[in-house]
Amino acid sequence: MVSEDTAAASSTEIVSVINGAGRGRFVIICDHASNRLLPEYGTLGLAAEQFERHIAWDPGALPVARHLSEMLDAPLVAGGLSRLIIDCNRPIDAPDLIPEISETTVIPGNAGLDAAARQARIELAHVPFHNAVETIVSERIDQGLETCLVSVHSFTPVYKGIARPWHIGILHDEDERLSRPMIAELSATADFLVGDNEPYTPADRVYYTLERHGRSRGLPCVMIEIRNDQIRDPKSQRVWGERIAKILSDIQEPDLKLGMEMASNAKGSRRSA
């Protein structure tokens, strides 16, 4: 079920499209927006408090994404189920598509699923989520609208006992049309430690949604990871939303063209290696 809501994502939908008719040049994606479960899955064998943790969703990411949607007049596609049901930002052959262990937590309700049970979850949430993104992007291209994809995530400050010092991470592949000016602007102040492909890189298979809908079309795209202790309350969520919106809106066409040239050169270098 897909909800088209110009104000806010419904808590009862599998995927929500917010401001789907937005005419700004960005499309915002929030894969891990919700920690919601469906009754038929119970609690997946976990205590309720586990669903407040990063293993179940990206805390704070959806409010930031909503601010970006509002400030940039951007369509926003938001997932409506916990990533423990299925992770929409993974290819269907990924071992953590339906994780049996997340960080160090065993997910009993995901253990030993047969092919039919896995396919049911794919059809439940993965397919409609990507259909929604595909529809938005395809319609914009048909309308001749400039389109850049931005996915919004949050990350835990400590993962498997290892501290992650970055306030924000900007993830990208060889196409740096969006990431390069974003990293430069964020790094211009001593207030933030900015991760360049930290705490993840596309090689970690976390770039799936952007690869599928953006890179396959040659569209500029970038993945934003904000440390979740930076966006715990409405005030900080708005501050980060405003900060990122300004940086994105200030990126000029020459930056996009230069980035594309860099991407083409990088591809040529790989072919000749």
C-alpha positions as CSV (number, residue, x, y, z in Angstrom):
1,M,0.0,0.0,0.0
2,V,1.4,3.4,-1.0
3,S,0.2,6.6,0.7
4,E,0.4,9.9,-1.2
5,D,0.5,12.6,1.6
6,T,1.7,16.1,1.0
7,A,2.1,16.8,4.7
8,A,3.4,13.7,6.6
9,A,4.0,10.0,6.2
10,S,1.2,7.8,7.5
11,S,2.2,5.4,10.2
12,T,0.0,2.7,8.6
13,E,1.5,2.5,5.2
14,I,4.1,0.2,3.7
15,V,5.6,3.2,1.8
16,S,4.7,6.8,1.8
17,V,5.2,9.5,-0.8
18,I,5.3,13.0,0.6
19,N,5.1,16.0,-1.7
20,G,5.1,13.7,-4.7
21,A,4.4,16.6,-7.1
22,G,7.3,18.7,-5.8
23,R,9.2,20.5,-8.6
24,G,12.5,21.1,-6.9
25,R,15.5,19.3,-8.4
26,F,16.0,16.8,-5.6
27,V,14.2,13.6,-4.7
28,I,14.7,12.6,-1.1
29,I,14.7,8.9,-0.1
30,C,14.4,7.6,3.5
31,D,14.8,3.8,3.3
32,H,14.9,3.2,7.1
33,A,12.3,5.8,8.2
34,S,10.2,3.5,10.4
35,N,10.5,0.9,13.2
36,R,7.0,-0.3,12.7
37,L,6.0,-4.0,12.7
38,L,3.0,-5.8,11.4
39,P,0.9,-8.0,13.7
40,E,1.6,-11.1,11.8
41,Y,5.3,-10.8,12.6
42,G,4.8,-10.3,16.3
43,T,8.0,-8.8,17.7
44,L,10.3,-11.1,15.7
45,G,11.2,-12.6,19.1
46,L,12.7,-9.4,20.4
47,A,11.9,-7.2,23.4
48,A,10.0,-4.0,22.6
49,E,12.9,-1.8,23.5
50,Q,15.1,-3.3,20.7
51,F,12.9,-1.5,18.2
52,E,14.1,1.9,19.5
53,R,17.6,1.0,18.6
54,H,19.4,1.6,15.3
55,I,19.1,-2.1,14.4
56,A,15.4,-1.5,13.7
57,W,15.4,1.9,11.8
58,D,17.4,5.1,11.4
59,P,16.3,7.3,14.4
60,G,15.9,10.9,13.4
61,A,16.3,10.4,9.7
62,L,12.7,10.9,8.7
63,P,12.2,14.3,10.4
64,V,15.4,15.5,8.7
65,A,14.1,14.1,5.4
66,R,10.8,15.8,5.8
67,H,12.5,19.2,6.4
68,L,14.5,18.7,3.2
69,S,11.3,17.8,1.3
70,E,9.6,21.0,2.6
71,M,12.6,23.4,2.1
72,L,13.6,22.1,-1.3
73,D,10.1,21.4,-2.7
74,A,11.3,17.8,-3.1
75,P,9.3,14.6,-3.4
76,L,10.1,12.2,-0.5
77,V,9.7,8.5,-0.5
78,A,9.8,6.9,3.0
79,G,9.7,3.3,4.0
80,G,7.0,2.4,6.4
81,L,8.3,-0.8,8.0
82,S,11.2,-1.7,10.2
83,R,14.4,-2.8,8.4
84,L,14.2,-5.9,10.5
85,I,11.3,-7.1,8.4
86,I,13.2,-6.4,5.2
87,D,15.9,-3.9,4.3
88,C,14.8,-1.9,1.3
89,N,18.3,-0.6,0.8
90,R,19.7,-4.0,-0.1
91,P,19.6,-6.1,-3.2
92,I,17.4,-9.1,-2.9
93,D,20.4,-11.5,-2.9
94,A,22.1,-9.6,0.0
95,P,22.7,-11.8,3.1
96,D,21.3,-9.0,5.3
97,L,18.2,-8.3,3.2
98,I,16.3,-10.0,6.1
99,P,19.0,-10.0,8.8
100,E,19.3,-13.0,11.2
101,I,21.8,-11.0,13.2
102,S,21.9,-7.2,13.4
103,E,25.1,-5.8,14.9
104,T,25.4,-8.5,17.7
105,T,21.6,-9.0,18.2
106,V,20.1,-12.3,17.1
107,I,16.7,-11.8,15.3
108,P,14.8,-15.1,16.1
109,G,11.9,-14.3,13.8
110,N,14.2,-14.0,10.8
111,A,16.0,-17.3,11.4
112,G,15.7,-20.1,8.8
113,L,13.1,-18.5,6.5
114,D,12.3,-20.5,3.5
115,A,12.1,-19.1,-0.1
116,A,8.4,-18.5,0.1
117,A,8.6,-16.6,3.4
118,R,11.4,-14.4,2.0
119,Q,9.5,-13.8,-1.2
120,A,6.5,-12.7,0.8
121,R,8.5,-10.1,2.5
122,I,10.0,-8.9,-0.7
123,E,6.5,-8.5,-2.2
124,L,5.2,-6.9,0.9
125,A,7.7,-4.0,1.2
126,H,10.7,-4.2,-1.1
127,V,8.8,-4.2,-4.3
128,P,6.3,-1.3,-3.5
129,F,9.1,0.8,-2.0
130,H,11.2,0.6,-5.2
131,N,8.1,0.9,-7.4
132,A,7.4,4.2,-5.6
133,V,10.9,5.6,-6.2
134,E,10.8,4.4,-9.8
135,T,7.5,6.1,-10.5
136,I,8.7,9.4,-9.1
137,V,12.0,9.4,-10.9
138,S,10.5,8.2,-14.2
139,E,7.7,10.8,-14.2
140,R,10.2,13.6,-13.5
141,I,12.4,12.5,-16.3
142,D,9.5,12.3,-18.7
143,Q,8.6,15.9,-17.6
144,G,12.1,17.1,-18.3
145,L,12.8,18.0,-14.6
146,E,16.3,18.1,-13.4
147,T,16.6,15.3,-10.9
148,C,19.2,14.5,-8.2
149,L,18.7,11.7,-5.6
150,V,19.5,12.2,-1.9
151,S,19.1,9.4,0.6
152,V,19.0,10.3,4.3
153,H,20.1,7.9,7.0
154,S,21.4,8.0,10.6
155,F,24.1,5.9,12.2
156,T,24.8,4.8,15.8
157,P,27.7,6.5,17.6
158,V,29.2,3.1,18.6
159,Y,29.0,0.0,16.5
160,K,30.3,-3.4,17.8
161,G,32.3,-1.5,20.5
162,I,34.0,0.9,18.1
163,A,33.3,4.6,18.4
164,R,32.4,6.5,15.3
165,P,33.6,10.1,15.7
166,W,32.0,11.7,12.6
167,H,29.1,14.0,13.1
168,I,28.0,13.4,9.5
169,G,29.1,11.1,6.7
170,I,28.8,11.7,3.0
171,L,28.7,8.5,0.9
172,H,29.4,8.4,-2.8
173,D,30.9,6.5,-5.6
174,E,33.2,7.9,-8.3
175,D,30.4,10.4,-9.3
176,E,31.1,13.3,-6.9
177,R,28.8,15.9,-8.3
178,L,26.9,16.2,-5.1
179,S,29.3,14.8,-2.5
180,R,32.3,16.9,-3.4
181,P,30.7,20.3,-2.8
182,M,28.8,18.9,0.3
183,I,32.0,17.7,1.9
184,A,33.8,20.9,1.1
185,E,31.1,23.0,2.6
186,L,30.6,20.9,5.7
187,S,34.3,20.7,6.3
188,A,34.7,24.5,6.1
189,T,33.8,24.8,9.8
190,A,35.7,23.3,12.7
191,D,32.4,22.4,14.3
192,F,32.0,19.1,12.4
193,L,34.0,16.0,11.7
194,V,32.9,15.0,8.3
195,G,33.3,11.4,7.0
196,D,34.2,11.0,3.4
197,N,32.7,7.6,2.7
198,E,32.4,7.0,6.4
199,P,31.0,5.2,8.4
200,Y,30.3,3.1,5.2
201,T,31.2,3.0,1.6
202,P,29.2,1.8,-1.4
203,A,31.4,-1.3,-1.3
204,D,29.5,-2.2,1.9
205,R,26.4,-2.7,-0.3
206,V,24.6,0.2,1.4
207,Y,24.2,2.2,-1.9
208,Y,21.6,-0.1,-3.5
209,T,18.7,2.3,-3.8
210,L,20.8,5.0,-5.3
211,E,22.6,2.6,-7.7
212,R,19.3,1.2,-8.8
213,H,17.4,4.5,-9.4
214,G,20.1,7.1,-9.8
215,R,23.4,5.8,-11.0
216,S,21.7,3.5,-13.5
217,R,20.4,6.6,-15.2
218,G,23.5,8.8,-14.8
219,L,21.7,11.0,-12.2
220,P,23.6,12.8,-9.5
221,C,23.1,11.1,-6.2
222,V,24.5,11.1,-2.6
223,M,23.9,9.3,0.6
224,I,23.8,11.3,3.9
225,E,24.5,9.6,7.2
226,I,24.0,11.7,10.3
227,R,25.1,10.4,13.7
228,N,21.9,9.8,15.5
229,D,22.8,11.6,18.7
230,Q,23.0,14.7,16.6
231,I,19.3,14.5,15.6
232,R,17.5,13.3,18.8
233,D,14.9,16.1,19.1
234,P,12.8,18.3,16.8
235,K,15.1,21.3,17.2
236,S,18.3,19.5,16.2
237,Q,16.4,17.7,13.4
238,R,15.3,21.1,12.0
239,V,18.8,22.6,12.4
240,W,20.4,19.7,10.4
241,G,17.6,19.8,7.9
242,E,18.1,23.5,7.3
243,R,21.9,23.1,7.1
244,I,21.8,20.4,4.6
245,A,19.0,22.1,2.5
246,K,21.1,25.2,2.2
247,I,24.2,23.3,1.1
248,L,22.2,21.3,-1.5
249,S,20.4,24.4,-2.8
250,D,23.7,26.2,-3.2
251,I,25.3,23.6,-5.4
252,Q,25.5,25.1,-8.9
253,E,25.3,23.6,-12.3
254,P,29.0,23.9,-13.0
255,D,29.6,21.7,-9.9
256,L,27.3,19.1,-11.4
257,K,29.0,19.2,-14.8
258,L,32.5,19.0,-13.3
259,G,31.4,16.1,-11.2
260,M,30.1,14.2,-14.3
261,E,33.5,14.8,-16.1
262,M,35.3,13.4,-13.0
263,A,33.0,10.3,-13.1
264,S,33.6,9.7,-16.8
265,N,37.3,10.1,-16.4
266,A,37.3,7.6,-13.4
267,K,35.3,5.1,-15.5
268,G,37.8,5.4,-18.4
269,S,40.7,4.9,-16.0
270,R,39.2,1.7,-14.7
271,R,38.6,0.3,-18.2
272,S,42.2,0.9,-19.2
273,A,43.7,-0.6,-16.0
